[in-house]
């Protein structure tokens, strides 16, 4: 009897391994903070979670992806709402993980008139 189906857990969170080699484009609908209890070697933690327009699954953000979004849209998660982002996967020491890519981010306005 194939026991593979018993080795996975049902989750509303996107799993990078499920989308390996694919790129997704999504729009952020809302951001929540979810509490995770301590388990194994990991301490309890609160983590930001992205919800997407028209999608059932969510994405739990790690520190790196949170920093990408802060750099692109600012530290207030309200400014992330309705922003289009790309999701792709990459290999890390811990396995396959997500890379969040802010899309349509305007470059800074450069001033060529500053003398130096």
FENUR-V855849 format. One record per residue. N is the residue number from 0. RES is the residue in one letter. PSI is psi in radians with two decimals (999 if undefined). OMEGA is omega in radians with two decimals (999 if undefined). Layout:
BEGIN
N,RES,PSI,OMEGA
N,RES,PSI,OMEGA
END
This chain:
BEGIN
0,X,2.28,3.13
1,X,2.08,-3.08
2,X,0.09,-3.10
3,X,-0.69,-3.09
4,X,-0.33,3.12
5,X,-0.15,-3.10
6,X,-0.11,3.13
7,X,2.69,3.11
8,X,2.53,3.04
9,X,2.37,-3.08
10,X,2.59,3.03
11,X,0.08,-3.13
12,X,2.46,3.06
13,X,2.43,3.07
14,X,2.17,-3.10
15,X,-0.66,-3.11
16,X,-0.49,-3.14
17,X,-0.34,-3.05
18,X,0.34,-3.08
19,X,2.23,3.12
20,X,0.04,3.14
21,X,2.67,3.07
22,X,2.41,-3.13
23,X,2.53,3.02
24,X,2.19,-3.08
25,X,2.85,3.09
26,X,2.26,-3.13
27,X,2.17,3.13
28,X,-0.75,3.11
29,X,2.87,3.13
30,X,2.31,3.05
31,X,2.82,3.02
32,X,2.19,-3.09
33,X,2.41,3.12
34,X,2.33,3.07
35,X,2.19,3.11
36,X,2.75,3.09
37,X,2.47,3.06
38,X,2.61,-3.05
39,X,-2.16,-3.12
40,X,-0.05,-3.05
41,X,2.31,3.07
42,X,2.87,3.05
43,X,2.58,-3.10
44,X,2.66,2.97
45,X,2.35,-3.11
46,X,2.50,3.06
47,X,2.50,-3.13
48,X,2.25,3.12
49,X,2.37,2.98
50,X,2.50,-3.04
51,X,2.57,3.12
52,X,2.19,3.07
53,X,0.18,-3.13
54,X,2.52,3.12
55,X,-0.64,-3.05
56,X,2.68,-3.11
57,X,2.97,3.10
58,X,2.09,3.05
59,X,2.18,-3.09
60,X,2.42,2.97
61,X,3.12,-3.10
62,X,-0.74,-3.10
63,X,-0.85,-3.13
64,X,-0.58,3.06
65,X,-0.74,3.12
66,X,-0.68,3.09
67,X,-0.81,-3.11
68,X,-0.67,3.08
69,X,-0.77,3.14
70,X,-0.60,-3.09
71,X,-0.75,-2.96
72,X,-0.01,3.13
73,X,2.93,-3.05
74,X,-0.25,3.13
75,X,1.99,-3.07
76,X,-0.34,3.07
77,X,-0.52,3.13
78,X,-0.12,3.10
79,X,-0.35,-3.08
80,X,2.40,-3.13
81,X,0.18,3.07
82,X,2.41,3.11
83,X,2.31,3.11
84,X,2.75,3.04
85,X,2.52,3.06
86,X,2.25,3.04
87,X,2.95,-3.09
88,X,2.74,3.06
89,X,2.78,3.12
90,X,2.35,3.08
91,X,3.11,3.08
92,X,-0.43,-3.10
93,X,0.06,-3.11
94,X,-2.68,-3.14
95,X,2.31,-3.13
96,X,2.97,-3.12
97,X,2.56,2.92
98,X,2.18,3.07
99,X,2.23,3.12
100,X,1.93,3.07
101,X,2.30,-3.14
102,X,2.71,3.10
103,X,0.56,3.08
104,X,2.21,-3.13
105,X,2.36,3.08
106,X,2.78,3.13
107,X,2.68,3.10
108,X,1.97,-3.09
109,X,2.51,3.12
110,X,1.91,-3.11
111,X,-0.10,-3.05
112,X,0.00,-3.12
113,X,2.08,3.13
114,X,2.54,3.03
115,X,999,999
END
